[in-house]
Amino acid sequence: MKSKLSKITSELENYAETSNLTELQVVEKLKDYYFNKKVNENLKLYKKGTRKVREITKDLGISHKKFYAILEKKNIQHKKYNKTPIEQTETDTNTSA
């Protein structure tokens, strides 16, 4: 295990030197790449209807709002819920009396 990890770190250091980036910047780019890859896989399943939003957000570790923002960014159809504030409905009934 340690030898495999040392190979990865040496490759990471070599890539960082050739690309004029720090090791942390390279790791962040890899993290973004794999996150986007996982998001795209889940979006395919969401389009087919085999996975629900709850399952996807739990798997990715993101909020529902962030997932819906990703859907809107990628122009994917999704159900929008109309939330009416409770206070507004109560004040409407009080003013009519």
Backbone as JSON Lines, residues from 0, in Angstrom:
{"i":0,"aa":"M","n":[0.82,-1.19,0.0],"ca":[0.0,0.0,0.0],"c":[0.86,1.26,0.0]}
{"i":1,"aa":"K","n":[1.89,1.23,0.81],"ca":[2.75,2.41,0.91],"c":[3.52,2.64,-0.39]}
{"i":2,"aa":"S","n":[3.91,1.56,-1.07],"ca":[4.63,1.72,-2.33],"c":[3.72,2.3,-3.4]}
{"i":3,"aa":"K","n":[2.43,1.89,-3.4],"ca":[1.49,2.44,-4.37],"c":[1.26,3.93,-4.11]}
{"i":4,"aa":"L","n":[1.17,4.28,-2.84],"ca":[0.97,5.67,-2.48],"c":[2.18,6.52,-2.84]}
{"i":5,"aa":"S","n":[3.37,5.97,-2.68],"ca":[4.57,6.72,-3.04],"c":[4.66,6.93,-4.55]}
{"i":6,"aa":"K","n":[4.18,5.96,-5.32],"ca":[4.14,6.12,-6.78],"c":[3.2,7.25,-7.18]}
{"i":7,"aa":"I","n":[2.06,7.28,-6.52],"ca":[1.08,8.32,-6.83],"c":[1.62,9.69,-6.46]}
{"i":8,"aa":"T","n":[2.24,9.81,-5.3],"ca":[2.78,11.11,-4.88],"c":[3.9,11.56,-5.79]}
{"i":9,"aa":"S","n":[4.74,10.63,-6.24],"ca":[5.82,11.02,-7.15],"c":[5.26,11.48,-8.49]}
{"i":10,"aa":"E","n":[4.22,10.8,-9.0],"ca":[3.58,11.23,-10.25],"c":[2.93,12.59,-10.08]}
{"i":11,"aa":"L","n":[2.32,12.8,-8.92],"ca":[1.69,14.07,-8.63],"c":[2.72,15.2,-8.6]}
{"i":12,"aa":"E","n":[3.84,14.96,-7.96],"ca":[4.91,15.95,-7.9],"c":[5.48,16.24,-9.28]}
{"i":13,"aa":"N","n":[5.68,15.2,-10.08],"ca":[6.2,15.39,-11.45],"c":[5.23,16.21,-12.29]}
{"i":14,"aa":"Y","n":[3.95,15.9,-12.21],"ca":[2.95,16.64,-12.97],"c":[2.88,18.1,-12.51]}
{"i":15,"aa":"A","n":[2.98,18.31,-11.2],"ca":[2.93,19.67,-10.65],"c":[4.12,20.49,-11.14]}
{"i":16,"aa":"E","n":[5.27,19.88,-11.24],"ca":[6.46,20.6,-11.72],"c":[6.33,20.96,-13.2]}
{"i":17,"aa":"T","n":[5.83,20.03,-14.0],"ca":[5.74,20.29,-15.44],"c":[4.61,21.27,-15.78]}
{"i":18,"aa":"S","n":[3.57,21.32,-14.99],"ca":[2.44,22.19,-15.29],"c":[2.49,23.52,-14.54]}
{"i":19,"aa":"N","n":[3.53,23.74,-13.76],"ca":[3.7,24.98,-12.98],"c":[2.53,25.22,-12.02]}
{"i":20,"aa":"L","n":[2.03,24.17,-11.42],"ca":[0.99,24.25,-10.4],"c":[1.53,23.66,-9.11]}
{"i":21,"aa":"T","n":[0.84,23.97,-8.01],"ca":[1.21,23.32,-6.76],"c":[0.5,21.97,-6.67]}
{"i":22,"aa":"E","n":[0.96,21.15,-5.76],"ca":[0.35,19.84,-5.59],"c":[-1.11,19.96,-5.16]}
{"i":23,"aa":"L","n":[-1.4,20.94,-4.33],"ca":[-2.79,21.13,-3.88],"c":[-3.7,21.55,-5.02]}
{"i":24,"aa":"Q","n":[-3.21,22.37,-5.94],"ca":[-4.01,22.76,-7.09],"c":[-4.32,21.56,-7.98]}
{"i":25,"aa":"V","n":[-3.34,20.68,-8.13],"ca":[-3.55,19.48,-8.94],"c":[-4.58,18.58,-8.27]}
{"i":26,"aa":"V","n":[-4.49,18.43,-6.96],"ca":[-5.45,17.6,-6.22],"c":[-6.85,18.19,-6.33]}
{"i":27,"aa":"E","n":[-6.98,19.51,-6.25],"ca":[-8.29,20.15,-6.39],"c":[-8.87,19.91,-7.78]}
{"i":28,"aa":"K","n":[-8.03,19.97,-8.81],"ca":[-8.51,19.71,-10.17],"c":[-8.97,18.26,-10.31]}
{"i":29,"aa":"L","n":[-8.25,17.34,-9.71],"ca":[-8.67,15.93,-9.73],"c":[-9.96,15.73,-8.98]}
{"i":30,"aa":"K","n":[-10.1,16.41,-7.85],"ca":[-11.32,16.31,-7.05],"c":[-12.52,16.82,-7.85]}
{"i":31,"aa":"D","n":[-12.35,17.97,-8.51],"ca":[-13.43,18.52,-9.35],"c":[-13.76,17.58,-10.49]}
{"i":32,"aa":"Y","n":[-12.74,17.0,-11.12],"ca":[-12.97,16.1,-12.24],"c":[-13.79,14.88,-11.82]}
{"i":33,"aa":"Y","n":[-13.41,14.26,-10.73],"ca":[-14.12,13.06,-10.29],"c":[-15.51,13.37,-9.75]}
{"i":34,"aa":"F","n":[-15.68,14.56,-9.14],"ca":[-17.01,14.96,-8.68],"c":[-17.92,15.16,-9.89]}
{"i":35,"aa":"N","n":[-17.44,15.87,-10.91],"ca":[-18.25,16.1,-12.11],"c":[-18.56,14.79,-12.83]}
{"i":36,"aa":"K","n":[-17.62,13.87,-12.81],"ca":[-17.85,12.57,-13.44],"c":[-18.97,11.82,-12.72]}
{"i":37,"aa":"K","n":[-18.94,11.87,-11.39],"ca":[-19.97,11.18,-10.61],"c":[-21.33,11.87,-10.78]}
{"i":38,"aa":"V","n":[-21.31,13.21,-10.87],"ca":[-22.56,13.95,-11.1],"c":[-23.16,13.55,-12.43]}
{"i":39,"aa":"N","n":[-22.35,13.49,-13.48],"ca":[-22.86,13.13,-14.8],"c":[-23.45,11.73,-14.83]}
{"i":40,"aa":"E","n":[-22.82,10.8,-14.13],"ca":[-23.36,9.44,-14.06],"c":[-24.74,9.44,-13.39]}
{"i":41,"aa":"N","n":[-24.85,10.2,-12.29],"ca":[-26.11,10.26,-11.58],"c":[-27.18,11.01,-12.37]}
{"i":42,"aa":"L","n":[-26.78,12.0,-13.16],"ca":[-27.74,12.72,-13.98],"c":[-28.35,11.82,-15.05]}
{"i":43,"aa":"K","n":[-27.54,10.92,-15.59],"ca":[-28.07,9.96,-16.57],"c":[-29.13,9.08,-15.92]}
{"i":44,"aa":"L","n":[-28.87,8.63,-14.71],"ca":[-29.83,7.8,-14.0],"c":[-31.07,8.6,-13.61]}
{"i":45,"aa":"Y","n":[-30.89,9.88,-13.29],"ca":[-32.02,10.75,-12.94],"c":[-32.93,10.94,-14.15]}
{"i":46,"aa":"K","n":[-32.32,11.14,-15.32],"ca":[-33.12,11.32,-16.54],"c":[-33.94,10.08,-16.86]}
{"i":47,"aa":"K","n":[-33.36,8.91,-16.62],"ca":[-34.08,7.66,-16.88],"c":[-35.16,7.41,-15.84]}
{"i":48,"aa":"G","n":[-35.05,8.05,-14.69],"ca":[-36.03,7.88,-13.63],"c":[-35.7,6.74,-12.69]}
{"i":49,"aa":"T","n":[-34.46,6.25,-12.74],"ca":[-34.1,5.13,-11.86],"c":[-33.56,5.59,-10.51]}
{"i":50,"aa":"R","n":[-33.14,6.85,-10.4],"ca":[-32.65,7.38,-9.12],"c":[-33.41,8.63,-8.76]}
{"i":51,"aa":"K","n":[-33.68,8.78,-7.48],"ca":[-34.39,9.94,-6.98],"c":[-33.39,10.99,-6.49]}
{"i":52,"aa":"V","n":[-33.87,12.19,-6.36],"ca":[-33.03,13.3,-5.93],"c":[-32.44,13.02,-4.56]}
{"i":53,"aa":"R","n":[-33.24,12.48,-3.68],"ca":[-32.79,12.18,-2.32],"c":[-31.59,11.23,-2.33]}
{"i":54,"aa":"E","n":[-31.66,10.19,-3.16],"ca":[-30.57,9.23,-3.24],"c":[-29.31,9.85,-3.82]}
{"i":55,"aa":"I","n":[-29.49,10.68,-4.84],"ca":[-28.34,11.3,-5.5],"c":[-27.64,12.27,-4.57]}
{"i":56,"aa":"T","n":[-28.41,13.11,-3.89],"ca":[-27.8,14.1,-3.01],"c":[-27.1,13.43,-1.83]}
{"i":57,"aa":"K","n":[-27.66,12.34,-1.36],"ca":[-27.02,11.62,-0.26],"c":[-25.71,10.99,-0.74]}
{"i":58,"aa":"D","n":[-25.73,10.45,-1.95],"ca":[-24.55,9.82,-2.52],"c":[-23.44,10.84,-2.78]}
{"i":59,"aa":"L","n":[-23.81,12.01,-3.31],"ca":[-22.82,13.04,-3.65],"c":[-22.42,13.89,-2.45]}
{"i":60,"aa":"G","n":[-23.27,13.91,-1.43],"ca":[-22.98,14.72,-0.26],"c":[-23.23,16.19,-0.49]}
{"i":61,"aa":"I","n":[-24.26,16.51,-1.28],"ca":[-24.61,17.91,-1.55],"c":[-26.05,18.15,-1.14]}
{"i":62,"aa":"S","n":[-26.43,19.42,-1.11],"ca":[-27.81,19.76,-0.74],"c":[-28.72,19.63,-1.95]}
{"i":63,"aa":"H","n":[-30.02,19.61,-1.67],"ca":[-31.0,19.53,-2.75],"c":[-30.96,20.77,-3.62]}
{"i":64,"aa":"K","n":[-30.78,21.94,-2.99],"ca":[-30.72,23.18,-3.75],"c":[-29.55,23.18,-4.72]}
{"i":65,"aa":"K","n":[-28.42,22.66,-4.28],"ca":[-27.25,22.61,-5.16],"c":[-27.5,21.65,-6.32]}
{"i":66,"aa":"F","n":[-28.18,20.56,-6.06],"ca":[-28.48,19.61,-7.13],"c":[-29.43,20.23,-8.15]}
{"i":67,"aa":"Y","n":[-30.45,20.94,-7.66],"ca":[-31.38,21.59,-8.59],"c":[-30.67,22.7,-9.38]}
{"i":68,"aa":"A","n":[-29.68,23.36,-8.77],"ca":[-28.9,24.36,-9.49],"c":[-28.09,23.7,-10.61]}
{"i":69,"aa":"I","n":[-27.57,22.51,-10.35],"ca":[-26.84,21.77,-11.38],"c":[-27.78,21.39,-12.51]}
{"i":70,"aa":"L","n":[-29.0,20.96,-12.17],"ca":[-29.99,20.62,-13.19],"c":[-30.32,21.82,-14.08]}
{"i":71,"aa":"E","n":[-30.51,22.98,-13.46],"ca":[-30.82,24.16,-14.24],"c":[-29.64,24.6,-15.09]}
{"i":72,"aa":"K","n":[-28.44,24.45,-14.57],"ca":[-27.24,24.83,-15.32],"c":[-27.09,23.96,-16.57]}
{"i":73,"aa":"K","n":[-27.46,22.69,-16.45],"ca":[-27.33,21.76,-17.58],"c":[-28.6,21.66,-18.4]}
{"i":74,"aa":"N","n":[-29.59,22.52,-18.12],"ca":[-30.86,22.58,-18.85],"c":[-31.59,21.24,-18.87]}
{"i":75,"aa":"I","n":[-31.71,20.63,-17.7],"ca":[-32.42,19.36,-17.56],"c":[-33.77,19.63,-16.94]}
{"i":76,"aa":"Q","n":[-34.81,19.07,-17.54],"ca":[-36.17,19.26,-17.04],"c":[-36.32,18.63,-15.66]}
{"i":77,"aa":"H","n":[-36.94,19.36,-14.75],"ca":[-37.24,18.82,-13.43],"c":[-38.49,19.49,-12.9]}
{"i":78,"aa":"K","n":[-39.1,18.88,-11.93],"ca":[-40.35,19.4,-11.37],"c":[-40.03,20.53,-10.41]}
{"i":79,"aa":"K","n":[-40.69,21.66,-10.61],"ca":[-40.51,22.8,-9.72],"c":[-41.73,22.89,-8.82]}
{"i":80,"aa":"Y","n":[-41.46,23.03,-7.53],"ca":[-42.53,23.08,-6.55],"c":[-42.85,24.54,-6.22]}
{"i":81,"aa":"N","n":[-44.12,24.85,-6.18],"ca":[-44.58,26.2,-5.86],"c":[-44.8,26.29,-4.37]}
{"i":82,"aa":"K","n":[-43.91,26.98,-3.68],"ca":[-44.02,27.1,-2.23],"c":[-44.67,28.43,-1.91]}
{"i":83,"aa":"T","n":[-45.82,28.38,-1.24],"ca":[-46.47,29.6,-0.8],"c":[-46.19,29.76,0.68]}
{"i":84,"aa":"P","n":[-45.84,30.96,1.1],"ca":[-45.56,31.17,2.52],"c":[-46.82,31.01,3.36]}
{"i":85,"aa":"I","n":[-46.68,30.41,4.52],"ca":[-47.81,30.16,5.4],"c":[-48.35,31.47,5.95]}
{"i":86,"aa":"E","n":[-47.47,32.43,6.24],"ca":[-47.9,33.71,6.8],"c":[-48.83,34.45,5.83]}
{"i":87,"aa":"Q","n":[-48.54,34.37,4.55],"ca":[-49.34,35.09,3.57],"c":[-50.77,34.54,3.52]}
{"i":88,"aa":"T","n":[-50.96,33.24,3.59],"ca":[-52.29,32.66,3.56],"c":[-53.06,33.01,4.82]}
{"i":89,"aa":"E","n":[-52.37,33.1,5.97],"ca":[-53.05,33.46,7.22],"c":[-53.5,34.92,7.19]}
{"i":90,"aa":"T","n":[-52.67,35.8,6.67],"ca":[-53.04,37.22,6.63],"c":[-54.15,37.47,5.63]}
{"i":91,"aa":"D","n":[-54.22,36.68,4.57],"ca":[-55.29,36.83,3.59],"c":[-56.64,36.49,4.21]}
{"i":92,"aa":"T","n":[-56.69,35.49,5.06],"ca":[-57.97,35.11,5.68],"c":[-58.36,36.12,6.74]}
{"i":93,"aa":"N","n":[-57.37,36.74,7.41],"ca":[-57.68,37.72,8.45],"c":[-58.21,39.03,7.86]}
{"i":94,"aa":"T","n":[-57.73,39.43,6.71],"ca":[-58.16,40.69,6.13],"c":[-59.55,40.6,5.51]}
{"i":95,"aa":"S","n":[-59.95,39.4,5.1],"ca":[-61.26,39.27,4.47],"c":[-62.39,39.24,5.5]}
{"i":96,"aa":"A","n":[-62.09,39.02,6.76],"ca":[-63.13,38.94,7.79],"c":[-63.55,40.27,8.33]}
